[in-house]
Amino acid sequence: MGAVKNIWNEREVAEAPDCSQIQIPTSSLSVDPSLPLPQITPLITELCKDLFEKWSNLDDSCFSVETVSGGITNLLLKATAKEEDGNEVSVTVRLYGPNTDYVINRERELQAIKYLSVAGFGANLLAVFGNGMVQSFINARTLVPLDMRNPKLAAAIARELRRFHQVEIPGSKEPQLWIDTFKFYEKASSLEFDDSEKQKIYKTISFSEVYNEIVELKELTSHFNAPVVFSHNDLLSGNIMANDEEEKLYFIDFEYGSYNYRGFDIGNHFNEYAGYECDYSLYPTKEEQYHFFRHYLGPDKPQEVSDTDLEALYVEANTYMLASHLYWALWGIVQAKFSPIKFDYLGYFFLRYNEYKKQKEKCLSLARSFLSRSEAG
């Protein structure tokens, strides 16, 4: 997409700090996230005492544990310790869902968190343990899908996402979208379910058709020349927190973070307006998207962003939006096999894949028309 220019100059991009010397406490302990809270509490208490020396001699009665959220990948807990001076200190304990290593690169995640934390994103990484991590507690509320339609919040998210995309993370800068999508495809297309009903549904999926869709979309997007940035890749409402009094926004949970195409991160975010229920009537209108783009492209002077740049990013984001559907549809099949969390992952595949097919012709026609005009110009 030759008409799209780099939206920031080299001076704007955050210098990568040297985080290689950062040492954090570690523990070999693991905690089963499927346990009920009364059984998890003493295990989290033991874990905190093992990780943090200043808490090691506190009585177990000084600790309290409560559930923050239980998504479809992880369990988040708030652990609070009453210290000897009477002060209460809280941390967030994230327990990875079982078998999530099939879909998440934990080494890449931990590498990124250190640099993102220094750049002011998310919570500080305090410790890691057998099947999770401990981070500083953020005093803020978690957004719900409808929050993202709020013009003021949408503008704040756009500005924060621009800033996120400017962070430099050491390592390979190769975009991961198609690498991960084909990895999910290989895993998803060679499964067998013990549950006969799931196996019957699984057998209705035409993986040759899915493969051809991936190849076609990959080829088309290769003409975009979309900027490659460090992307969140999972910017749903549950991964955005807001402190309304301080008017401060937080992005959290970087487990899918990687270098990727800018348009994918934005298009994926727009898909998340639909929530887990996949109500795509909530997908942002062109007017709502342009509002987002203005604050992403021109955070200081949003009304001065040109129509040319708005249209270019609109086409880019709404084509990569299709890739988001394919990516998470295949992810759903892998999760259906390996995740113990009670969620209709196979149903999720069909919700995402059917929406992909519904939007495909309109979005691809828009992209091809734009590309042909750009080449002619």
C-alpha positions as semicolon CSV with decimal commas, in nm:
position;residue;x (nm);y (nm);z (nm)
1;M;0,000;0,000;0,000
2;G;0,234;0,263;-0,132
3;A;0,011;0,552;-0,027
4;V;0,063;0,477;0,340
5;K;0,359;0,660;0,484
6;N;0,540;0,591;0,809
7;I;0,331;0,764;1,076
8;W;0,621;0,853;1,303
9;N;0,978;0,949;1,241
10;E;1,273;0,763;1,386
11;R;1,312;1,006;1,677
12;E;0,964;0,921;1,803
13;V;1,027;0,548;1,838
14;A;1,110;0,459;2,196
15;E;1,466;0,351;2,254
16;A;1,486;-0,006;2,378
17;P;1,614;0,006;2,737
18;D;1,863;-0,255;2,850
19;C;1,644;-0,496;3,046
20;S;1,880;-0,791;3,017
21;Q;2,009;-0,742;3,372
22;I;1,667;-0,730;3,539
23;Q;1,647;-1,008;3,796
24;I;1,311;-1,122;3,928
25;P;1,227;-1,384;4,191
26;T;1,132;-1,729;4,064
27;S;0,968;-2,033;4,217
28;S;0,916;-2,387;4,092
29;L;0,575;-2,403;4,262
30;S;0,262;-2,445;4,049
31;V;-0,105;-2,387;4,135
32;D;-0,394;-2,571;3,970
33;P;-0,626;-2,296;3,830
34;S;-0,925;-2,532;3,824
35;L;-0,938;-2,553;4,205
36;P;-1,211;-2,361;4,392
37;L;-1,101;-2,040;4,564
38;P;-1,096;-2,188;4,921
39;Q;-0,843;-2,449;4,806
40;I;-0,641;-2,206;4,594
41;T;-0,600;-1,950;4,874
42;P;-0,351;-2,144;5,092
43;L;-0,152;-2,239;4,779
44;I;-0,128;-1,876;4,666
45;T;-0,028;-1,780;5,021
46;E;0,250;-2,039;5,016
47;L;0,360;-1,917;4,673
48;C;0,379;-1,552;4,782
49;K;0,581;-1,643;5,090
50;D;0,817;-1,847;4,872
51;L;0,865;-1,565;4,619
52;F;0,890;-1,257;4,840
53;E;1,135;-1,263;5,130
54;K;0,963;-0,979;5,319
55;W;0,647;-1,192;5,333
56;S;0,813;-1,523;5,416
57;N;0,764;-1,495;5,794
58;L;0,411;-1,354;5,791
59;D;0,138;-1,568;5,939
60;D;-0,096;-1,724;5,685
61;S;-0,383;-1,524;5,838
62;C;-0,217;-1,207;5,704
63;F;-0,303;-1,308;5,347
64;S;-0,627;-1,287;5,153
65;V;-0,698;-1,398;4,796
66;E;-0,985;-1,307;4,566
67;T;-1,069;-1,369;4,202
68;V;-1,021;-1,075;3,967
69;S;-1,135;-1,246;3,648
70;G;-1,149;-1,582;3,482
71;G;-1,111;-1,551;3,107
72;I;-1,097;-1,827;2,848
73;T;-0,719;-1,860;2,878
74;N;-0,604;-1,755;3,227
75;L;-0,720;-1,704;3,586
76;L;-0,639;-1,371;3,751
77;L;-0,623;-1,345;4,130
78;K;-0,563;-1,056;4,368
79;A;-0,343;-1,153;4,662
80;T;-0,317;-0,909;4,955
81;A;-0,070;-0,928;5,242
82;K;-0,098;-0,731;5,567
83;E;0,265;-0,650;5,643
84;E;0,422;-0,612;5,988
85;D;0,381;-0,233;5,979
86;G;0,009;-0,274;5,921
87;N;0,016;-0,170;5,556
88;E;-0,171;-0,385;5,308
89;V;0,002;-0,461;4,978
90;S;-0,173;-0,628;4,683
91;V;-0,032;-0,812;4,383
92;T;-0,193;-0,979;4,082
93;V;-0,127;-1,351;4,039
94;R;-0,189;-1,484;3,688
95;L;-0,231;-1,859;3,652
96;Y;-0,183;-1,985;3,298
97;G;-0,456;-2,208;3,165
98;P;-0,344;-2,572;3,118
99;N;-0,198;-2,656;2,775
100;T;-0,177;-2,291;2,669
101;D;0,180;-2,351;2,549
102;Y;0,018;-2,489;2,234
103;V;-0,092;-2,137;2,141
104;I;0,134;-1,902;2,343
105;N;0,510;-1,846;2,334
106;R;0,580;-1,786;2,705
107;E;0,948;-1,705;2,653
108;R;0,855;-1,432;2,405
109;E;0,592;-1,300;2,646
110;L;0,832;-1,269;2,940
111;Q;1,091;-1,099;2,721
112;A;0,836;-0,844;2,601
113;I;0,685;-0,773;2,945
114;K;1,018;-0,646;3,080
115;Y;1,050;-0,386;2,804
116;L;0,684;-0,292;2,794
117;S;0,683;-0,243;3,170
118;V;0,980;-0,006;3,150
119;A;0,793;0,183;2,874
120;G;0,496;0,225;3,107
121;F;0,262;-0,045;2,981
122;G;0,070;-0,292;3,193
123;A;0,167;-0,398;3,540
124;N;0,524;-0,443;3,660
125;L;0,651;-0,800;3,644
126;L;0,740;-0,897;4,002
127;A;0,801;-1,273;3,985
128;V;0,747;-1,589;3,782
129;F;0,659;-1,938;3,898
130;G;0,582;-2,283;3,758
131;N;0,261;-2,197;3,575
132;G;0,222;-1,824;3,600
133;M;0,352;-1,484;3,700
134;V;0,303;-1,220;3,969
135;Q;0,258;-0,856;3,871
136;S;0,186;-0,531;4,048
137;F;-0,183;-0,470;4,115
138;I;-0,350;-0,208;3,894
139;N;-0,620;-0,004;4,069
140;A;-0,857;0,023;3,776
141;R;-1,168;-0,133;3,627
142;T;-1,165;-0,375;3,337
143;L;-1,349;-0,246;3,031
144;V;-1,649;-0,421;2,878
145;P;-1,705;-0,430;2,498
146;L;-1,952;-0,139;2,498
147;D;-1,689;0,085;2,663
148;M;-1,481;0,070;2,348
149;R;-1,755;0,250;2,155
150;N;-1,734;0,548;2,392
151;P;-1,573;0,822;2,176
152;K;-1,354;0,951;2,460
153;L;-1,229;0,602;2,550
154;A;-1,186;0,508;2,183
155;A;-0,963;0,813;2,133
156;A;-0,759;0,725;2,444
157;I;-0,718;0,364;2,329
158;A;-0,603;0,484;1,986
159;R;-0,341;0,717;2,135
160;E;-0,219;0,447;2,372
161;L;-0,201;0,192;2,091
162;R;0,010;0,431;1,884
163;R;0,246;0,465;2,180
164;F;0,250;0,086;2,225
165;H;0,344;0,043;1,859
166;Q;0,646;0,268;1,910
167;V;0,813;0,042;2,171
168;E;1,121;-0,143;2,048
169;I;1,157;-0,501;2,170
170;P;1,489;-0,678;2,102
171;G;1,488;-0,990;1,889
172;S;1,339;-1,088;1,556
173;K;1,114;-0,829;1,398
174;E;0,961;-1,075;1,154
175;P;0,580;-1,037;1,159
176;Q;0,423;-1,343;1,320
177;L;0,070;-1,333;1,174
178;W;0,108;-1,588;0,898
179;I;0,369;-1,795;1,085
180;D;0,130;-1,838;1,378
181;T;-0,178;-1,881;1,157
182;F;-0,015;-2,166;0,963
183;K;0,107;-2,315;1,291
184;F;-0,248;-2,314;1,424
185;Y;-0,368;-2,459;1,093
186;E;-0,122;-2,750;1,109
187;K;-0,225;-2,830;1,466
188;A;-0,598;-2,778;1,408
189;S;-0,619;-2,985;1,091
190;S;-0,470;-3,301;1,243
191;L;-0,675;-3,351;1,559
192;E;-0,901;-3,624;1,685
193;F;-1,150;-3,571;1,967
194;D;-1,235;-3,830;2,231
195;D;-1,580;-3,673;2,259
196;S;-1,784;-3,825;1,972
197;E;-2,009;-3,520;1,941
198;K;-1,708;-3,288;1,910
199;Q;-1,550;-3,525;1,657
200;K;-1,868;-3,521;1,450
201;I;-1,870;-3,139;1,444
202;Y;-1,496;-3,128;1,373
203;K;-1,541;-3,353;1,069
204;T;-1,772;-3,094;0,909
205;I;-1,483;-2,845;0,876
206;S;-1,325;-2,826;0,530
207;F;-0,961;-2,763;0,612
208;S;-0,864;-2,750;0,245
209;E;-1,107;-2,458;0,209
210;V;-0,963;-2,286;0,516
211;Y;-0,609;-2,333;0,382
212;N;-0,700;-2,174;0,048
213;E;-0,856;-1,878;0,229
214;I;-0,535;-1,822;0,428
215;V;-0,318;-1,839;0,115
216;E;-0,542;-1,599;-0,079
217;L;-0,552;-1,342;0,202
218;K;-0,178;-1,368;0,269
219;E;-0,106;-1,299;-0,098
220;L;-0,335;-0,997;-0,111
221;T;-0,203;-0,836;0,207
222;S;0,155;-0,878;0,083
223;H;0,083;-0,580;-0,148
224;F;-0,003;-0,349;0,141
225;N;0,344;-0,267;0,270
226;A;0,180;-0,230;0,613
227;P;0,416;-0,111;0,889
228;V;0,547;-0,389;1,113
229;V;0,530;-0,289;1,480
230;F;0,533;-0,464;1,815
231;S;0,166;-0,549;1,848
232;H;-0,059;-0,652;2,134
233;N;-0,257;-0,889;1,905
234;D;-0,531;-0,948;2,164
235;L;-0,666;-0,603;2,247
236;L;-1,011;-0,706;2,365
237;S;-1,199;-0,514;2,634
238;G;-1,080;-0,755;2,907
239;N;-0,719;-0,657;2,833
240;I;-0,783;-0,284;2,878
241;M;-0,826;-0,125;3,220
242;A;-0,927;0,229;3,308
243;N;-0,890;0,441;3,619
244;D;-1,175;0,682;3,553
245;E;-1,081;0,927;3,830
246;E;-0,724;0,966;3,704
247;E;-0,833;0,927;3,340
248;K;-0,559;0,671;3,294
249;L;-0,569;0,374;3,062
250;Y;-0,377;0,046;3,094
251;F;-0,314;-0,230;2,841
252;I;-0,254;-0,566;3,010
253;D;-0,183;-0,932;2,923
254;F;0,080;-0,940;2,650
255;E;0,087;-1,318;2,604
256;Y;0,005;-1,293;2,233
257;G;0,232;-0,992;2,181
258;S;0,477;-1,005;1,891
259;Y;0,600;-0,804;1,596
260;N;0,313;-0,793;1,353
261;Y;0,134;-0,584;1,095
262;R;-0,014;-0,262;1,228
263;G;-0,339;-0,326;1,043
264;F;-0,382;-0,663;1,210
265;D;-0,359;-0,516;1,561
266;I;-0,615;-0,247;1,477
267;G;-0,850;-0,474;1,278
268;N;-0,833;-0,734;1,554
269;H;-0,924;-0,468;1,811
270;F;-1,228;-0,369;1,605
271;N;-1,341;-0,732;1,593
272;E;-1,334;-0,735;1,972
273;Y;-1,611;-0,475;1,985
274;A;-1,832;-0,785;1,936
275;G;-1,726;-0,948;2,265
276;Y;-1,706;-1,324;2,329
277;E;-2,066;-1,351;2,209
278;C;-1,945;-1,241;1,865
279;D;-2,223;-0,988;1,812
280;Y;-2,077;-0,835;1,497
281;S;-2,358;-0,582;1,473
282;L;-2,135;-0,397;1,724
283;Y;-1,840;-0,377;1,479
284;P;-1,743;-0,008;1,455
285;T;-1,892;0,196;1,174
286;K;-1,670;0,377;0,924
287;E;-1,732;0,700;1,115
288;E;-1,627;0,536;1,444
289;Q;-1,318;0,391;1,279
290;Y;-1,218;0,727;1,134
291;H;-1,250;0,878;1,483
292;F;-1,011;0,608;1,609
293;F;-0,769;0,658;1,316
294;R;-0,752;1,034;1,366
295;H;-0,636;0,990;1,725
296;Y;-0,399;0,708;1,629
297;L;-0,238;0,889;1,334
298;G;-0,250;1,241;1,480
299;P;-0,275;1,222;1,858
300;D;-0,193;1,591;1,902
301;K;-0,390;1,725;1,605
302;P;-0,646;1,457;1,511
303;Q;-0,852;1,688;1,288
304;E;-0,549;1,756;1,067
305;V;-0,512;1,391;0,955
306;S;-0,566;1,379;0,577
307;D;-0,852;1,195;0,409
308;T;-0,592;1,002;0,211
309;D;-0,430;0,863;0,525
310;L;-0,769;0,786;0,681
311;E;-0,882;0,589;0,377
312;A;-0,552;0,400;0,353
313;L;-0,565;0,288;0,716
314;Y;-0,935;0,203;0,681
315;V;-0,860;-0,037;0,396
316;E;-0,555;-0,180;0,573
317;A;-0,735;-0,244;0,903
318;N;-1,048;-0,391;0,746
319;T;-0,852;-0,633;0,531
320;Y;-0,639;-0,753;0,822
321;M;-0,965;-0,779;1,017
322;L;-1,034;-1,082;0,797
323;A;-0,699;-1,232;0,900
324;S;-0,800;-1,185;1,263
325;H;-1,108;-1,403;1,205
326;L;-0,901;-1,682;1,047
327;Y;-0,637;-1,665;1,321
328;W;-0,881;-1,689;1,613
329;A;-1,106;-1,939;1,436
330;L;-0,814;-2,185;1,410
331;W;-0,707;-2,099;1,764
332;G;-1,055;-2,202;1,876
333;I;-1,016;-2,550;1,728
334;V;-0,682;-2,604;1,904
335;Q;-0,831;-2,483;2,232
336;A;-1,132;-2,713;2,185
337;K;-0,893;-3,007;2,198
338;F;-0,650;-2,901;2,469
339;S;-0,817;-2,648;2,702
340;P;-1,002;-2,776;3,012
341;I;-1,192;-2,446;3,040
342;K;-1,565;-2,483;2,985
343;F;-1,617;-2,276;2,674
344;D;-1,763;-2,371;2,336
345;Y;-1,440;-2,334;2,141
346;L;-1,567;-2,531;1,840
347;G;-1,872;-2,307;1,828
348;Y;-1,634;-2,011;1,846
349;F;-1,456;-2,141;1,534
350;F;-1,779;-2,129;1,337
351;L;-1,876;-1,785;1,468
352;R;-1,542;-1,641;1,357
353;Y;-1,513;-1,833;1,029
354;N;-1,870;-1,758;0,924
355;E;-1,818;-1,388;0,991
356;Y;-1,499;-1,405;0,783
357;K;-1,696;-1,550;0,491
358;K;-1,972;-1,293;0,538
359;Q;-1,730;-0,997;0,521
360;K;-1,479;-1,140;0,274
361;E;-1,608;-1,018;-0,063
362;K;-1,684;-0,664;0,055
363;C;-1,343;-0,622;0,221
364;L;-1,139;-0,786;-0,056
365;S;-1,318;-0,579;-0,321
366;L;-1,239;-0,264;-0,121
367;A;-0,873;-0,367;-0,091
368;R;-0,828;-0,455;-0,457
369;S;-0,991;-0,133;-0,570
370;F;-0,768;0,070;-0,341
371;L;-0,453;-0,113;-0,447
372;S;-0,529;-0,071;-0,817
373;R;-0,588;0,303;-0,768
374;S;-0,264;0,333;-0,568
375;E;-0,066;0,157;-0,839
376;A;-0,225;0,370;-1,113
377;G;-0,146;0,684;-0,915
